[in-house]
């Protein structure tokens, strides 16, 4: 039996009574009863049901599980709008240094000056990249940054004695945008997309009024297109007293070339785990810092890491500023995911300003090269580009002709790609493109990788011309075959019953 066919057991199913990963020597001092160490109301009635497994089996178990997942170290991962690029190992080594990895989050600021200095320097770096003067690192993810930005917007309007209710967002926006709007207590209003893939200006003008609190915009958007009307959009929103929010999910396309603050945005969230070299996926860890303009600064979360100049020529010191009377308050415990900050700052220092600009240039070059490859031959016929414009870091294909002419869906194509050693692109998003396939190659892929991916798509389409059932039943080489995704979503099995 091959390893791939081996039955997958949970760590509890591997447990055997009496097995241990380590044998500890007997204590050489008297052991007081637990009742003397732990309050009686906190004591368990029975020991916890923990697995009893030898160390080699623990290592093998989790190693086997890791091999059953597709990962960036295994192959090309063109998941649109997720920026699955290579994360330099240098940054991992820096984050693992004892002074970073072992620092306790509750340490007194005066004993954590190095960490606070790094946080402050990262804030300053992101402020420069975003073109906005103030940054908070507290938000833990992009969606958390969205919520923070909307809470800042609400506080900004409340401070002016206004109660606004509407937040505008394009129909190409990330799904977290409307969710964050609802959580922040606003009403979401969708704005249409025009024939060139940007904000429909006529539709926007009909929806801009004095009840608009904010417009949330990704630029370039999820179609991979830079909005040519951004200056007019900013003028319209600011003209009615609203704020302009930049979803920084696609910042990787413009670093060092254009800055959201220069476009007129008041609030920006940055996905450090996407653009700045933090391994991500599977729920974290991540970080979604927010950069803001002067008029939004009084409402930033507290505490803020600030730099204080010292007298007598001594070095500056760093403090946590809690005295922020207009602040929206604390967004999380402690100051954020510090390991993410270390990796991101190391990435910024190693590339420098010119390196960040080159990374964006290469990301755009790779996307346009792959788009050109897929615009020819079978892919060009069966998977046309949804909006035929010069793209930025990603682009979207439509599988509508493929479904009609070959009888296979975008999902079928995505599943079959796994058999060729590629992670599928994002499918069925944005929603306005029928049978959408969103592809983001990132800057760290070689021309050979992009050519291989294009060749795989061509081969799958050639197969479908002869035998569409082959794609419909894919994948064939993965640890598990095609799952019932609807059932998995509606009736997930996330708990294991003990015998």
C-alpha positions as CSV (number, residue, x, y, z in Angstrom):
1,X,0.0,0.0,0.0
2,X,1.4,3.4,-1.0
3,X,1.7,6.3,1.5
4,X,-1.0,8.2,-0.5
5,X,-3.4,5.3,0.0
6,X,-2.6,4.8,3.7
7,X,-5.6,5.4,6.0
8,X,-5.5,8.8,7.6
9,X,-5.8,8.6,11.3
10,X,-6.3,11.4,13.8
11,X,-3.7,11.8,16.5
12,X,-6.3,10.4,19.0
13,X,-6.7,7.3,16.9
14,X,-3.0,6.7,17.1
15,X,-3.1,7.0,20.8
16,X,-2.2,3.9,22.9
17,X,-2.4,3.8,26.7
18,X,0.9,4.3,28.4
19,X,2.8,5.6,25.5
20,X,4.9,8.7,26.1
21,X,7.0,11.2,24.1
22,X,9.3,11.6,27.1
23,X,9.9,10.0,30.5
24,X,10.4,12.5,33.3
25,X,12.4,11.5,36.3
26,X,10.7,11.4,39.7
27,X,10.7,14.6,41.6
28,X,13.4,14.9,44.2
29,X,11.3,17.2,46.5
30,X,7.9,16.5,48.1
31,X,5.0,17.2,45.7
32,X,2.2,19.2,47.4
33,X,-1.4,18.1,46.6
34,X,-2.9,19.9,43.6
35,X,-5.7,21.2,45.9
36,X,-3.0,23.3,47.6
37,X,-1.8,24.8,44.3
38,X,-5.1,25.2,42.3
39,X,-8.4,26.4,43.7
40,X,-10.9,23.6,44.1
41,X,-13.4,25.1,41.6
42,X,-10.8,25.0,38.9
43,X,-9.8,21.4,39.3
44,X,-11.0,18.9,36.7
45,X,-13.1,16.0,37.8
46,X,-11.2,13.7,35.4
47,X,-7.9,14.0,33.5
48,X,-8.2,15.5,30.0
49,X,-8.5,13.1,27.1
50,X,-5.1,13.7,25.6
51,X,-3.5,11.4,23.1
52,X,-0.7,9.1,24.3
53,X,1.8,8.9,21.4
54,X,5.5,8.2,21.1
55,X,7.7,11.1,19.8
56,X,8.5,9.4,16.4
57,X,4.8,8.8,15.8
58,X,4.0,12.4,16.6
59,X,6.7,13.6,14.1
60,X,5.5,11.2,11.4
61,X,1.9,12.0,11.9
62,X,2.2,15.7,11.4
63,X,4.8,15.2,8.6
64,X,2.3,13.0,6.8
65,X,-0.5,15.5,7.2
66,X,1.7,18.3,5.9
67,X,2.4,16.4,2.7
68,X,-1.3,16.0,2.0
69,X,-1.6,19.8,1.6
70,X,-0.5,21.8,-1.4
71,X,1.9,24.5,-0.4
72,X,4.0,27.3,-1.9
73,X,7.2,25.3,-1.5
74,X,5.7,22.5,-3.6
75,X,4.6,24.5,-6.6
76,X,3.0,27.4,-8.4
77,X,0.1,28.9,-6.3
78,X,-1.7,31.5,-8.5
79,X,-4.6,32.2,-6.1
80,X,-6.0,35.5,-7.3
81,X,-6.1,38.4,-4.9
82,X,-4.1,36.4,-2.3
83,X,-0.5,37.2,-3.3
84,X,0.9,33.8,-2.7
85,X,4.5,34.7,-3.3
86,X,7.7,33.1,-2.0
87,X,8.6,34.2,1.5
88,X,12.4,34.6,1.9
89,X,13.9,32.3,4.5
90,X,16.1,35.1,5.7
91,X,13.1,36.8,7.3
92,X,12.2,33.6,9.1
93,X,15.7,33.4,10.6
94,X,15.4,37.0,11.8
95,X,12.0,36.4,13.4
96,X,13.4,33.4,15.2
97,X,16.2,35.3,16.9
98,X,15.8,34.9,20.7
99,X,15.3,38.6,21.3
100,X,12.3,38.5,19.0
101,X,10.8,35.1,19.5
102,X,11.2,34.9,23.3
103,X,10.0,38.4,24.3
104,X,7.0,38.3,26.5
105,X,4.1,40.5,25.3
106,X,3.5,41.7,28.8
107,X,7.0,43.0,29.2
108,X,7.4,46.6,30.5
109,X,8.0,49.1,27.7
110,X,11.3,50.2,29.3
111,X,12.5,46.6,29.0
112,X,11.3,46.1,25.4
113,X,12.8,49.2,23.7
114,X,14.2,47.2,20.8
115,X,10.8,45.7,20.0
116,X,9.1,49.1,20.3
117,X,11.7,50.7,18.1
118,X,11.1,48.0,15.4
119,X,7.4,48.6,15.6
120,X,7.9,52.4,15.3
121,X,10.3,52.0,12.4
122,X,7.8,49.7,10.6
123,X,5.0,52.3,11.2
124,X,7.2,54.9,9.6
125,X,8.1,52.6,6.6
126,X,4.4,51.8,6.0
127,X,3.5,55.5,6.3
128,X,6.0,56.3,3.5
129,X,4.8,53.4,1.3
130,X,1.2,54.4,1.7
131,X,1.7,58.2,1.5
132,X,-0.1,58.8,4.8
133,X,1.5,60.2,8.0
134,X,0.1,57.9,10.8
135,X,0.0,54.1,11.2
136,X,-1.4,51.7,13.8
137,X,-0.2,48.1,13.7
138,X,-3.0,46.7,15.9
139,X,-5.3,45.1,13.4
140,X,-4.6,41.4,13.0
141,X,-5.8,40.8,9.4
142,X,-7.1,42.6,6.4
143,X,-10.7,42.2,7.4
144,X,-9.7,43.4,10.9
145,X,-8.1,46.5,9.2
146,X,-11.4,47.0,7.3
147,X,-13.4,47.0,10.5
148,X,-10.9,49.4,12.1
149,X,-11.1,51.8,9.2
150,X,-14.9,51.8,9.3
151,X,-14.8,52.4,13.1
152,X,-12.4,55.3,12.5
153,X,-14.9,56.7,9.9
154,X,-17.8,56.4,12.3
155,X,-15.7,58.2,15.1
156,X,-14.7,60.9,12.6
157,X,-18.3,61.7,11.6
158,X,-19.5,61.4,15.2
159,X,-16.9,63.9,16.3
160,X,-18.4,66.4,13.8
161,X,-21.9,65.7,15.1
162,X,-22.9,63.7,12.1
163,X,-24.7,60.4,11.9
164,X,-24.1,58.9,8.5
165,X,-25.4,55.5,7.4
166,X,-24.2,54.5,4.0
167,X,-20.9,53.0,2.8
168,X,-20.3,52.6,-0.9
169,X,-18.4,49.7,-2.4
170,X,-18.0,48.5,-6.0
171,X,-19.5,45.2,-7.0
172,X,-16.0,43.9,-7.5
173,X,-15.0,44.5,-3.9
174,X,-13.7,41.7,-1.7
175,X,-16.4,39.8,0.2
176,X,-15.1,41.0,3.5
177,X,-15.9,44.6,2.6
178,X,-19.7,44.3,3.0
179,X,-19.3,42.1,6.0
180,X,-17.1,44.7,7.7
181,X,-19.6,47.4,6.8
182,X,-22.4,45.5,8.5
183,X,-20.3,44.8,11.6
184,X,-19.5,48.5,11.9
185,X,-23.2,49.4,11.8
186,X,-23.4,50.9,8.3
187,X,-25.6,50.1,5.3
188,X,-23.7,48.7,2.2
189,X,-24.5,50.3,-1.1
190,X,-23.1,48.6,-4.2
191,X,-21.6,50.6,-7.1
192,X,-21.6,49.1,-10.6
193,X,-18.6,48.4,-12.8
194,X,-18.3,50.1,-16.2
195,X,-17.3,48.5,-19.5
196,X,-13.6,49.0,-18.8
197,X,-13.7,47.3,-15.5
198,X,-13.6,50.4,-13.3
199,X,-16.1,52.2,-11.1
200,X,-19.2,53.2,-13.2
201,X,-19.0,57.0,-12.7
202,X,-22.6,57.7,-13.7
203,X,-23.8,55.1,-11.1
204,X,-21.5,56.5,-8.5
205,X,-22.8,60.1,-9.0
206,X,-26.4,59.0,-8.4
207,X,-25.4,57.4,-5.1
208,X,-23.2,60.1,-3.6
209,X,-25.0,62.3,-1.1
210,X,-24.6,63.7,2.4
211,X,-25.5,60.3,4.0
212,X,-22.4,58.6,2.6
213,X,-19.9,58.0,5.3
214,X,-17.3,56.3,3.2
215,X,-16.3,54.7,-0.1
216,X,-14.3,51.5,0.1
217,X,-12.2,50.8,-2.9
218,X,-9.4,48.5,-4.0
219,X,-7.1,50.0,-6.6
220,X,-6.1,48.1,-8.6
221,X,-9.4,46.2,-8.1
222,X,-10.1,42.5,-8.1
223,X,-10.2,42.4,-11.9
224,X,-6.5,43.5,-11.7
225,X,-7.4,46.9,-13.3
226,X,-6.2,50.3,-12.1
227,X,-9.1,52.7,-11.9
228,X,-8.5,55.6,-14.3
229,X,-11.0,57.9,-12.5
230,X,-9.5,57.8,-9.0
231,X,-8.9,61.5,-8.8
232,X,-12.5,62.3,-9.7
233,X,-13.8,59.6,-7.4
234,X,-11.8,61.1,-4.5
235,X,-13.2,64.6,-5.3
236,X,-16.8,63.3,-5.3
237,X,-16.5,61.6,-1.9
238,X,-14.6,64.4,-0.2
239,X,-17.1,66.8,-1.8
240,X,-19.9,65.4,0.4
241,X,-17.7,65.1,3.5
242,X,-17.1,61.4,3.3
243,X,-13.9,59.4,3.8
244,X,-12.1,57.3,1.2
245,X,-11.0,53.9,2.3
246,X,-8.3,51.9,0.5
247,X,-8.5,48.1,0.7
248,X,-4.8,47.3,0.5
249,X,-5.2,43.7,-0.6
250,X,-3.6,44.5,-4.0
251,X,-0.9,46.9,-2.8
252,X,1.7,44.5,-4.2
253,X,0.9,45.8,-7.6
254,X,1.8,49.5,-6.9
255,X,4.5,49.6,-4.2
256,X,7.0,52.3,-5.0
257,X,5.1,53.6,-7.9
258,X,1.9,55.1,-6.6
259,X,0.7,55.7,-3.0
260,X,-2.9,55.6,-1.8
261,X,-2.5,58.8,0.1
262,X,-1.5,60.6,-3.1
263,X,-4.6,59.3,-4.7
264,X,-6.7,61.0,-2.1
265,X,-7.4,58.1,0.3
266,X,-7.9,58.9,4.0
267,X,-7.5,55.3,5.4
268,X,-5.5,52.4,4.1
269,X,-5.2,48.9,5.4
270,X,-2.1,46.9,4.5
271,X,-1.9,43.1,4.4
272,X,1.6,42.4,5.7
273,X,1.0,38.7,5.3
274,X,0.5,39.3,1.5
275,X,2.7,42.1,0.3
276,X,5.5,41.9,2.9
277,X,6.6,38.4,3.2
278,X,4.6,36.7,6.0
279,X,3.6,33.0,5.2
280,X,-0.1,33.0,5.2
281,X,-3.1,30.7,4.7
282,X,-5.1,28.4,6.9
283,X,-6.2,31.2,9.2
284,X,-3.0,33.1,10.1
285,X,-1.1,34.6,11.6
286,X,-1.4,37.9,9.8
287,X,-1.5,41.6,10.2
288,X,-3.6,44.4,8.7
289,X,-2.1,47.7,9.8
290,X,-3.9,50.9,9.0
291,X,-2.4,54.1,7.7
292,X,-4.5,57.3,8.0
293,X,-4.5,61.0,7.2
294,X,-4.1,63.9,9.7
295,X,-7.9,64.3,10.1
296,X,-8.3,60.6,11.1
297,X,-5.3,60.4,13.4
298,X,-7.0,61.5,16.7
299,X,-9.2,58.4,16.5
300,X,-6.5,55.7,16.0
301,X,-6.6,52.7,18.4
302,X,-4.8,53.0,21.6
303,X,-2.1,52.6,22.8
304,X,0.0,54.0,20.0
305,X,3.8,53.3,19.9
306,X,5.4,56.7,20.0
307,X,9.0,58.0,19.9
308,X,10.1,60.4,22.6
309,X,13.3,62.5,22.3
310,X,15.5,62.3,25.4
311,X,17.6,65.1,26.8
312,X,21.3,65.5,27.2
313,X,22.1,63.9,23.9
314,X,20.9,60.4,24.9
315,X,19.1,58.1,22.5
316,X,15.3,58.5,21.9
317,X,13.1,56.1,23.8
318,X,9.8,54.5,22.9
319,X,6.5,54.5,24.8
320,X,2.9,53.2,24.6
321,X,0.7,56.3,24.4
322,X,-2.6,55.6,26.1
323,X,-3.7,59.3,26.4
324,X,-5.9,59.4,23.3
325,X,-9.3,60.8,24.4
326,X,-10.9,60.4,20.9
327,X,-9.5,56.9,20.2
328,X,-11.8,54.1,19.1
329,X,-10.1,52.1,21.8
330,X,-8.1,48.9,21.8
331,X,-8.7,46.4,18.9
332,X,-6.8,43.4,20.3
333,X,-4.6,42.2,23.2
334,X,-1.1,43.6,23.3
335,X,0.4,45.3,20.2
336,X,-0.3,42.8,17.4
337,X,1.4,39.8,15.9
338,X,5.0,40.8,16.6
339,X,6.6,38.0,14.5
340,X,4.8,39.3,11.5
341,X,6.2,42.8,12.1
342,X,9.7,41.4,12.3
343,X,9.4,39.5,9.0
344,X,7.8,42.5,7.2
345,X,10.4,45.0,8.4
346,X,13.2,42.6,7.5
347,X,11.6,42.3,4.0
348,X,11.4,46.0,3.6
349,X,15.0,46.6,4.7
350,X,16.3,43.8,2.5
351,X,14.6,45.1,-0.7
352,X,14.8,48.8,0.0
353,X,12.7,51.4,-1.9
354,X,14.0,50.4,-5.3
355,X,13.5,46.7,-4.5
356,X,9.9,47.1,-3.5
357,X,9.3,49.1,-6.7
358,X,11.0,46.3,-8.7
359,X,8.9,43.7,-7.0
360,X,5.7,45.4,-8.1
361,X,7.0,45.9,-11.6
362,X,7.8,42.2,-11.9
363,X,4.4,41.2,-10.5
364,X,2.7,43.3,-13.2
365,X,5.1,42.0,-15.9
366,X,4.4,38.4,-14.9
367,X,0.6,38.9,-14.9
368,X,0.7,40.6,-18.3
369,X,2.9,37.9,-19.8
370,X,0.7,35.1,-18.5
371,X,-2.4,36.9,-19.7
372,X,-0.9,37.2,-23.2
373,X,0.0,33.5,-23.2
374,X,-3.5,32.6,-22.2
375,X,-5.1,35.0,-24.7
376,X,-3.9,32.8,-27.6
377,X,-4.7,29.3,-28.7
378,X,-7.3,27.2,-26.9
379,X,-7.4,29.3,-23.8
380,X,-8.0,32.4,-25.8
381,X,-11.0,30.7,-27.5
382,X,-12.5,28.9,-24.5
383,X,-11.3,31.2,-21.6
384,X,-11.3,34.8,-22.8
385,X,-10.1,37.6,-20.6
386,X,-13.0,39.3,-18.9
387,X,-11.8,42.9,-19.5
388,X,-9.3,43.2,-22.3
389,X,-7.0,45.9,-20.8
390,X,-3.5,46.2,-19.6
391,X,-3.7,44.5,-16.2
392,X,-1.8,45.1,-13.1
393,X,-0.8,42.2,-10.8
394,X,-3.7,39.8,-11.7
395,X,-6.3,39.2,-14.3
396,X,-9.7,37.4,-14.7
397,X,-10.7,34.9,-17.3
398,X,-14.3,33.9,-18.1
399,X,-15.1,30.2,-18.4
400,X,-18.5,30.8,-20.0
401,X,-17.5,29.7,-23.5
402,X,-15.6,26.7,-22.1
403,X,-18.8,25.6,-20.2
404,X,-21.0,26.1,-23.3
405,X,-18.7,24.6,-25.9
406,X,-16.8,21.9,-24.0
407,X,-19.2,21.1,-21.2
408,X,-16.7,21.6,-18.3
409,X,-16.9,24.3,-15.7
410,X,-14.4,26.5,-14.1
411,X,-14.4,24.2,-11.0
412,X,-13.7,21.2,-13.3
413,X,-10.7,23.0,-14.7
414,X,-9.5,24.0,-11.3
415,X,-9.7,20.5,-10.0
416,X,-7.8,19.1,-13.0
417,X,-5.0,21.6,-12.5
418,X,-4.2,19.8,-9.2
419,X,-3.2,16.7,-11.2
420,X,-0.6,18.8,-13.1
421,X,1.0,20.0,-9.9
422,X,-0.5,23.5,-9.8
423,X,-2.8,25.1,-7.1
424,X,-5.9,26.3,-8.8
425,X,-6.5,30.1,-9.2
426,X,-9.4,31.7,-7.4
427,X,-12.7,30.6,-8.9
428,X,-16.1,32.2,-9.3
429,X,-14.9,35.6,-8.1
430,X,-15.5,38.4,-8.8
431,X,-19.2,37.6,-9.1
432,X,-19.9,39.8,-12.0
433,X,-17.8,37.6,-14.3
434,X,-19.5,34.4,-15.3
435,X,-17.4,31.2,-14.5
436,X,-14.6,33.5,-13.3
437,X,-11.0,32.4,-12.9
438,X,-8.8,34.9,-11.2
439,X,-5.1,34.5,-11.7
440,X,-2.3,36.2,-9.7
441,X,1.2,34.9,-10.6
442,X,3.2,37.2,-8.3
443,X,6.7,38.5,-8.8
444,X,8.6,35.4,-7.5
445,X,7.6,33.0,-10.3
446,X,9.9,32.3,-13.3
447,X,9.0,32.5,-16.9
448,X,9.3,28.7,-17.0
449,X,6.7,28.3,-14.3
450,X,4.3,30.6,-16.1
451,X,4.9,28.7,-19.4
452,X,4.2,25.4,-17.7
453,X,1.0,26.7,-16.2
454,X,-0.2,27.9,-19.6
455,X,0.7,24.6,-21.2
456,X,-1.3,22.7,-18.5
457,X,-4.4,24.8,-19.2
458,X,-4.0,24.1,-22.9
459,X,-3.7,20.4,-22.3
460,X,-6.7,20.3,-20.1
461,X,-8.8,22.1,-22.7
462,X,-7.5,19.7,-25.4
463,X,-8.6,16.8,-23.2
464,X,-12.0,18.3,-22.8
465,X,-12.4,18.6,-26.5
466,X,-12.1,14.8,-26.7
467,X,-13.4,13.7,-23.3
468,X,-14.9,16.3,-21.0
469,X,-15.6,13.6,-18.4
470,X,-11.9,13.5,-17.5
471,X,-12.0,17.0,-16.1
472,X,-15.4,16.5,-14.5
473,X,-14.1,13.6,-12.4
474,X,-10.7,15.3,-11.5
475,X,-8.6,15.3,-9.4
476,X,-7.0,11.9,-9.7
477,X,-3.6,12.2,-8.0
478,X,-4.5,14.0,-4.7
479,X,-4.9,12.3,-1.3
480,X,-8.6,12.6,-1.6
481,X,-10.8,12.8,-4.7
482,X,-13.4,15.5,-5.4
483,X,-15.4,16.3,-2.3
484,X,-19.0,17.4,-2.0
485,X,-18.2,21.1,-1.4
486,X,-21.8,22.1,-0.7
487,X,-22.2,19.4,2.0
488,X,-18.8,20.3,3.4
489,X,-19.9,23.9,3.8
490,X,-23.3,23.3,5.2
491,X,-22.6,20.2,7.3
492,X,-18.9,20.3,8.2
493,X,-17.6,17.6,10.5
494,X,-15.2,19.4,12.8
495,X,-15.4,17.3,15.9
496,X,-14.4,13.7,16.6
497,X,-16.4,11.6,19.1
498,X,-14.4,9.7,21.6
499,X,-15.1,5.9,21.9
